[in-house]
Amino acid sequence: MFLAALRLRYKFPGVKRAFIIPGGKIGLWLVCSMGLLSCIFTIGIGFLPPSQIPVGNLMTYELIIGIGVLIGCLLPFVLYGLTNRIQMRHQAVVINS
């Protein structure tokens, strides 16, 4: 989302936006950089087990968290592919009818 904001600001600079980040391009870069670094830090800190919960094996905990992140990242692409196939089949049926 943060990289998309930067790309859109440079690709379509003349488009009127619903929001304005103060500071021009420097402000935009600062806000997007802080947001991106915060997201990366938050995901990274999620791999550290909390001290209040008895986790047992650290490797098992990290493996469960890693698989969850992987599924969460890949699921939108799988759903997009399935939706695309269904739409293409529907278009083929409409064309053949």
DOGUVEX-121222 format. One record per residue: x, z, y of N, C-alpha, C in turn. Coordinates in steps of 0.05 Angstrom, whole numbers, padded with zeros to 5 digits. Each point is the difference from the previous one (the first is absolute). Layout:
+--------+--------+--------+--------+--------+--------+--------+--------+--------+
!    nxx !    nzz !    nyy !   caxx !   cazz !   cayy !    cxx !    czz !    cyy !
+--------+--------+--------+--------+--------+--------+--------+--------+--------+
!      X !      Z !      Y !      X !      Z !      Y !      X !      Z !      Y !
...
+--------+--------+--------+--------+--------+--------+--------+--------+--------+
***
This chain:
+--------+--------+--------+--------+--------+--------+--------+--------+--------+
!    nxx !    nzz !    nyy !   caxx !   cazz !   cayy !    cxx !    czz !    cyy !
+--------+--------+--------+--------+--------+--------+--------+--------+--------+
!  00016 !  00000 ! -00023 ! -00016 !  00000 !  00023 !  00018 !  00000 !  00025 !
!  00021 !  00016 ! -00001 !  00018 !  00001 !  00024 !  00015 ! -00026 !  00003 !
!  00009 ! -00012 ! -00022 !  00014 ! -00026 !  00002 ! -00020 ! -00022 !  00009 !
! -00025 !  00002 ! -00009 ! -00020 ! -00019 !  00008 ! -00005 !  00001 !  00030 !
!  00000 !  00024 !  00011 ! -00004 !  00003 !  00029 !  00023 ! -00014 !  00016 !
!  00024 !  00004 ! -00010 !  00023 ! -00013 !  00013 ! -00001 ! -00030 ! -00002 !
! -00007 ! -00010 ! -00024 ! -00001 ! -00029 ! -00005 ! -00022 ! -00013 !  00018 !
! -00023 !  00013 !  00000 ! -00022 ! -00012 !  00016 !  00006 !  00000 !  00030 !
!  00013 !  00021 !  00009 !  00007 !  00002 !  00028 !  00019 ! -00023 !  00009 !
!  00018 ! -00007 ! -00019 !  00019 ! -00021 !  00007 ! -00011 ! -00028 ! -00006 !
! -00017 ! -00002 ! -00021 ! -00011 ! -00026 ! -00008 ! -00022 ! -00009 !  00019 !
! -00017 !  00019 !  00008 ! -00022 ! -00006 !  00018 !  00000 !  00019 !  00024 !
!  00019 ! -00004 !  00018 !  00003 !  00019 !  00023 ! -00023 ! -00001 !  00020 !
! -00014 ! -00022 !  00002 ! -00020 ! -00003 !  00020 ! -00028 !  00009 ! -00008 !
! -00003 !  00009 ! -00024 ! -00026 !  00009 ! -00010 ! -00007 !  00028 !  00012 !
! -00024 !  00002 !  00011 ! -00009 !  00026 !  00011 ! -00005 !  00019 ! -00023 !
!  00012 !  00024 !  00001 ! -00002 !  00019 ! -00021 ! -00020 !  00022 !  00007 !
! -00011 !  00013 ! -00020 ! -00018 !  00023 !  00004 !  00015 !  00025 !  00008 !
!  00026 !  00000 ! -00004 !  00016 !  00023 !  00007 !  00026 ! -00009 !  00013 !
!  00012 !  00017 !  00016 !  00026 ! -00006 !  00013 !  00018 !  00024 ! -00005 !
!  00024 ! -00006 ! -00010 !  00020 !  00021 ! -00002 !  00017 !  00000 !  00025 !
!  00001 !  00023 !  00014 !  00015 !  00001 !  00025 !  00030 ! -00005 ! -00005 !
!  00014 ! -00011 !  00019 !  00028 ! -00004 ! -00002 !  00008 ! -00029 ! -00008 !
! -00019 ! -00017 ! -00002 !  00006 ! -00028 ! -00006 !  00011 ! -00003 ! -00028 !
!  00019 ! -00019 ! -00003 !  00011 ! -00005 ! -00026 !  00017 !  00023 ! -00010 !
!  00014 !  00014 !  00018 !  00016 !  00023 ! -00008 ! -00019 !  00022 ! -00011 !
! -00022 !  00005 !  00013 ! -00019 !  00020 ! -00010 ! -00012 ! -00008 ! -00027 !
! -00006 ! -00026 ! -00003 ! -00011 ! -00010 ! -00025 !  00021 !  00004 ! -00023 !
!  00025 ! -00007 !  00005 !  00021 !  00003 ! -00020 !  00004 !  00030 ! -00006 !
! -00001 !  00017 !  00020 !  00003 !  00029 ! -00005 ! -00022 !  00011 ! -00017 !
! -00025 ! -00006 !  00007 ! -00023 !  00010 ! -00015 !  00000 ! -00011 ! -00029 !
!  00005 ! -00026 ! -00003 !  00000 ! -00012 ! -00027 !  00024 !  00011 ! -00017 !
!  00023 !  00004 !  00012 !  00022 !  00011 ! -00014 ! -00005 !  00028 ! -00010 !
! -00011 !  00016 !  00018 ! -00006 !  00028 ! -00007 ! -00021 !  00001 ! -00022 !
! -00020 ! -00016 !  00002 ! -00021 ! -00001 ! -00020 !  00010 ! -00009 ! -00027 !
!  00017 ! -00021 !  00000 !  00011 ! -00010 ! -00025 !  00018 !  00021 ! -00013 !
!  00018 !  00012 !  00016 !  00018 !  00021 ! -00011 ! -00016 !  00024 ! -00010 !
! -00021 !  00007 !  00014 ! -00017 !  00023 ! -00009 ! -00013 ! -00006 ! -00027 !
! -00010 ! -00024 ! -00003 ! -00012 ! -00008 ! -00026 !  00021 !  00000 ! -00022 !
!  00023 ! -00010 !  00004 !  00021 !  00000 ! -00020 !  00008 !  00028 ! -00007 !
!  00003 !  00017 !  00020 !  00007 !  00028 ! -00005 ! -00021 !  00015 ! -00016 !
! -00025 ! -00005 !  00007 ! -00023 !  00013 ! -00014 ! -00001 ! -00009 ! -00029 !
!  00004 ! -00025 ! -00006 !  00001 ! -00010 ! -00027 !  00023 !  00012 ! -00015 !
!  00024 !  00001 !  00013 !  00023 !  00012 ! -00013 ! -00002 !  00029 ! -00006 !
! -00012 !  00016 !  00019 ! -00003 !  00028 ! -00005 ! -00021 !  00006 ! -00021 !
! -00017 ! -00018 ! -00006 ! -00020 !  00003 ! -00021 !  00014 !  00002 ! -00028 !
!  00024 ! -00010 ! -00002 !  00014 !  00001 ! -00025 !  00013 !  00027 ! -00005 !
! -00001 !  00019 !  00019 !  00011 !  00027 ! -00004 ! -00024 !  00018 ! -00009 !
!  00003 !  00013 ! -00022 ! -00022 !  00017 ! -00010 ! -00004 !  00024 !  00018 !
! -00024 !  00009 !  00004 ! -00005 !  00024 !  00016 !  00008 !  00025 ! -00016 !
!  00010 !  00019 !  00015 !  00010 !  00025 ! -00014 ! -00023 !  00017 ! -00010 !
! -00024 ! -00003 !  00010 ! -00022 !  00017 ! -00008 ! -00012 ! -00009 ! -00027 !
!  00005 ! -00024 ! -00008 ! -00012 ! -00010 ! -00025 !  00022 ! -00002 ! -00021 !
! -00004 !  00012 ! -00023 !  00020 ! -00003 ! -00022 ! -00001 ! -00028 ! -00011 !
!  00020 ! -00016 !  00005 !  00000 ! -00028 ! -00008 !  00011 ! -00004 ! -00028 !
!  00019 !  00016 ! -00007 !  00013 ! -00004 ! -00026 !  00023 ! -00018 !  00003 !
!  00000 ! -00023 ! -00012 !  00022 ! -00019 !  00001 ! -00002 ! -00017 !  00026 !
!  00022 !  00000 !  00015 !  00001 ! -00015 !  00025 ! -00003 ! -00030 ! -00004 !
!  00012 ! -00009 ! -00021 ! -00001 ! -00029 ! -00006 ! -00028 ! -00009 ! -00006 !
! -00015 !  00016 ! -00015 ! -00028 ! -00007 ! -00006 ! -00017 !  00000 !  00026 !
!  00005 !  00019 !  00017 ! -00015 !  00001 !  00026 !  00006 ! -00025 !  00016 !
!  00026 ! -00007 !  00003 !  00007 ! -00024 !  00016 ! -00010 ! -00025 ! -00013 !
! -00001 ! -00001 ! -00027 ! -00010 ! -00024 ! -00013 ! -00030 ! -00003 !  00005 !
! -00015 !  00022 ! -00001 ! -00029 ! -00002 !  00005 ! -00005 ! -00008 !  00029 !
!  00015 !  00011 !  00019 ! -00003 ! -00008 !  00028 !  00007 ! -00029 !  00004 !
!  00022 ! -00008 ! -00012 !  00010 ! -00028 !  00003 ! -00020 ! -00020 ! -00011 !
! -00011 !  00006 ! -00024 ! -00020 ! -00018 ! -00012 ! -00025 ! -00001 !  00018 !
! -00008 !  00023 !  00011 ! -00023 !  00000 !  00018 !  00004 ! -00017 !  00025 !
!  00024 !  00002 !  00011 !  00007 ! -00017 !  00024 !  00000 ! -00029 ! -00008 !
!  00011 ! -00006 ! -00023 !  00002 ! -00028 ! -00009 ! -00028 ! -00012 ! -00004 !
! -00017 !  00016 ! -00014 ! -00028 ! -00010 ! -00004 ! -00014 ! -00003 !  00027 !
!  00003 !  00019 !  00018 ! -00013 ! -00002 !  00026 !  00009 ! -00024 !  00016 !
!  00025 ! -00008 ! -00004 !  00011 ! -00023 !  00015 ! -00008 ! -00026 ! -00013 !
! -00002 ! -00001 ! -00027 ! -00005 ! -00025 ! -00014 ! -00030 ! -00006 ! -00003 !
! -00017 !  00021 !  00001 ! -00028 ! -00004 ! -00004 ! -00013 ! -00019 !  00020 !
!  00006 !  00001 !  00025 ! -00012 ! -00020 !  00019 !  00007 ! -00029 ! -00007 !
!  00024 ! -00005 ! -00010 !  00008 ! -00027 ! -00007 ! -00015 ! -00009 ! -00025 !
! -00004 !  00018 ! -00019 ! -00015 ! -00007 ! -00024 ! -00029 ! -00006 !  00007 !
! -00012 !  00016 !  00016 ! -00028 ! -00004 !  00009 ! -00002 ! -00026 !  00015 !
!  00019 ! -00006 !  00017 !  00000 ! -00025 !  00015 !  00001 ! -00024 ! -00019 !
!  00018 !  00001 ! -00020 !  00002 ! -00021 ! -00019 ! -00026 ! -00005 ! -00016 !
! -00012 !  00022 ! -00008 ! -00025 ! -00002 ! -00015 ! -00022 ! -00012 !  00017 !
! -00002 !  00009 !  00025 ! -00020 ! -00010 !  00019 !  00004 ! -00030 !  00005 !
!  00025 ! -00008 !  00003 !  00007 ! -00028 !  00004 ! -00009 ! -00017 ! -00024 !
!  00005 !  00010 ! -00024 ! -00008 ! -00015 ! -00024 ! -00030 ! -00003 ! -00002 !
! -00014 !  00021 !  00006 ! -00030 ! -00001 ! -00001 ! -00010 ! -00020 !  00021 !
!  00011 !  00000 !  00024 ! -00009 ! -00018 !  00020 !  00006 ! -00029 ! -00008 !
!  00023 ! -00005 ! -00012 !  00007 ! -00027 ! -00008 ! -00019 ! -00010 ! -00022 !
! -00007 !  00018 ! -00019 ! -00019 ! -00008 ! -00021 ! -00027 ! -00005 !  00012 !
! -00008 !  00016 !  00019 ! -00026 ! -00004 !  00013 ! -00001 ! -00027 !  00015 !
!  00022 ! -00007 !  00013 !  00002 ! -00026 !  00014 ! -00001 ! -00023 ! -00020 !
!  00013 !  00003 ! -00023 !  00000 ! -00021 ! -00020 ! -00028 ! -00004 ! -00011 !
! -00015 !  00021 ! -00004 ! -00028 ! -00002 ! -00009 ! -00017 ! -00014 !  00020 !
!  00003 !  00007 !  00026 ! -00016 ! -00012 !  00021 !  00007 ! -00030 !  00002 !
!  00025 ! -00007 ! -00002 !  00008 ! -00028 !  00002 ! -00011 ! -00016 ! -00023 !
!  00001 !  00011 ! -00024 ! -00009 ! -00015 ! -00024 ! -00030 ! -00002 ! -00002 !
! -00014 !  00017 !  00015 ! -00030 !  00000 ! -00001 ! -00012 ! -00023 !  00015 !
+--------+--------+--------+--------+--------+--------+--------+--------+--------+
***
